[in-house]
Amino acid sequence: MHQSLTKGCLVGVGTDIVYLPRIAKLLDKYTSNRDRNISRFHKITQKFMHPIELNQLDTLLTEGSSSKTRLTTFIGGVWASKESTYKALSCFVPHDMIPPAKTIYTGLFYKMNAKNGYPTLQFDDKFQESHLANQDFYRDFVKIPQIKPLISIAHDHDYLACFVSLSSYGKAIEK
Amino acid sequence: MLRSIFRTVTPVVSTFRTASSSLAGRRICTRFVTPVRLYSSESVDKNEITTRVIDVIKAFDKTAASKEVSPQTAFHKDLGLDSLDTVELLVAIEEEFDIEIPDKVADELKSVGETVEYIASNPEAH
């Protein structure tokens, strides 16, 4: 069944490219058996992953079958999606109204795979209640304009590229 | 420094001992018990903070070990660190000083000097 196409207005676009061996190096450095290293690895991932993504990462780490490539691609893809989306938001959100990077990365949205395996981005509808200091930002630049994200990721050997677009389906945004 | 604190405390403690020896079954005479406000030790010296931050940077990135790192050193411009490197570096600094850097502050820390200034102003830094 075809989904009807709804007309939206493109308001922001962002991109990022990740050199995957540096993610592999991060994994090697911090996921050895030493407790302190694993603790620091978790602290690093908690700086940019939404709780849903952290759960996905935990599942991959505890599954013995997860290859290092799979883990590297997952972490690299999440990181690239965060950077891309932040840049897309910066296209239309005034600098003084955009929340701190960590707030956006860990609270505003998360990356998931659709049933067909394609990546998707989901805004966390609990953001407004869990981040009271950023209520105005969410109301004015996500909820009222009904911002919808689209994401595309490609990876080839050592590189992963991510593109994010944000479109408004609601009330016009006025800067 | 601890000696200076104890010098202040001693007279109160001796008063307290005198008071406590007669406490059994008796009401405490609060006239002789003076509350003392104790202050934590001085915040970490800025020079020490600078040395420790630079040590963390040099340990973090092998290429930085050979570069001259000073308070003026910028993470991106001088050390070539990208945003993921900076996340990793700030986590290492948080662990070194046993602090948590607020999200908004983390976005603004672009150099060694700015990081040192923040830590120096944080009373919880060790």
Interface residues (C-beta under 8 A of the other chain):
Chain A: R22 L26 R40 K43 I44 K47 F48 W79 E83 P99 P100 A101 K102 T103
Chain B: S83 L84 V87 E88 L90 V91 A92 E94 E95 P102 D103 K104 A106 D107
